[in-house]
Amino acid sequence: MKKLILLFILISAALPIFAQRIKTEIDHILRKVPPKSNYGILIINPMKEDTIYAHNVNTPLIPASNTKLFTTAVAIYFLGPEYPISTKFFTDAKRQGSKKLDGNLYLKGYGNGLFSDEDLDNMISDLKNKGIKEINGNIIGDDTFFDDVYSRADWIEDEKKTVSLPPVSALVLNKNKYEVRKKIRKKRYKFVTEFYSDPPLKIAEVLYKKLKAASITVNGIYKKGQTPNSAIEIGVHSIKLKDYLKIVNKRSDNFLAECLFKIIGAVSSGEEGSAFYASQTINKFLFDNDVPSEVTKIVDGSGLSRNNQVSVGSIVGLLEKIYFDIRYYDTFYNSLSTAGTDGTLRNRMKDPLLDVNFRGKTGTLNGASSVSGYLKLKNGDDIIISMIFEFSKNSNNYYRNVEDEIIEKLAGFDYKPGD
C-alpha cells in the first residue's frame, strides 16, 4: 500500500487527460483557501492506479472525526461484522432451575454504548420468564472488560469546557447520563444532564431497583465488582458490530466510538480495554497492511483530541485497503454517510441535478475540517477522496463548501475511457 501511494505520487507528473482537466478545476476552487491555511488532499482511482489530485499527501494534520475511519475499519478486521457487542447477566449460584437464584446476580458490560433502560427491562423480563422470583445474593455491576479510566485530561484539552462526553466504561446504561430537575430561581426549575460518576455502581443500583419493581425479591445489596470466571451466563442483550458501525460513522457518535476503541484494545490484548492497547493495535494494523503511517498518531477513537495526527495519504491507504477486501467492504461502505441523504452528510451536496454518489465521513473541530470517502463517477469508476483543512480564517462551513465543491466537480466530470 505504501508503494502504491508512492507510485501514485511519482506518476502524477504524467497525468492522464482526465486528471489534468480536473486538477485545473480543483486548483481554481482552492484559490478560495487563505494562503496560510494548511491542508492535504489526495484523490485516486484505485482500479486504474491513477492519482487524480495530490497535495501535502504525507503532511500530518488534525483529522477530527475522520479518526473514526481508523477505529471502525480496524474493528471490522479484528472483530468481524457479526461480532456481538453485549451486556450479560451472570450468576455464581450453584443450583439452576428453581424460582430462587441462590447466589449473586452480575451485570457485566462488554462495551455496548447503546444499552438502554428498555434493553435492561427486557433482560429482567427474560429472568422472570425463566421463573426467577427471588435472588438470595447481591446485585453486582461489572465493567472490568475496560480499564477504569473513564476520562483523560491528556486526551481532550479542557475536556469539560469543549465537549460533553460521558464516562467511557464497559458497562453502560443510557450512555451513562441522566436528567435531573434543578431549581434555578424561585418556583422555576429546569432539567439538566448529569453523568454517572461511578457507572458500574450506579447501574447496579438501577438494576436493583428495577428488579424490585418487577416483583423479584433481592435479599442482598447492590455494589460493583468482578464476575468470577466460574459464573454462568443466564441472560444477554447484544447488537452486531455491523449495525453499531452505522451509528458510529453516520451520526459521528463520539461516545460510541470511544467505547468501540476500548473494545478493540480489550479483544486484541486479551486484557482490559484501554486507550493504550487500542492505539497500539491500530498502529500495528496500519504497519502490517502497508498503510502509510509514518506520521500517524491515533490517541482516541472519536477524533475529539487535537493530538491526533493523520495524513491524507494514510486515510486513502486505509480506504483503499478496505476497497479491495470483498469480506468487509460492503459493511464498511454501508456504515458511511450518504451525501444529501443521511448522517452528517444529509444536508451536503443535495442538488439532485448534480447526482453526487458519495459515501463518506466528515470531521469538524475548531480550526479543522475533513471529509473522506468513496465517490462513484458517471462512468461507474470509484474514486477515493481524502481532504483535511487546518485554518485560522473563516468558518467551518466555508471549508465544507470548498470540500463539497471539489466533490461535486469530480462527480460532474464526464470521465470517458481513454481519458
Order of alpha helices (4+ residues) and beta strands (2+ residues): alpha-alpha-beta-beta-alpha-beta-beta-beta-alpha-beta-beta-alpha-beta-beta-alpha-beta-beta-beta-alpha-alpha-alpha-alpha-alpha-beta-beta-beta-beta-alpha
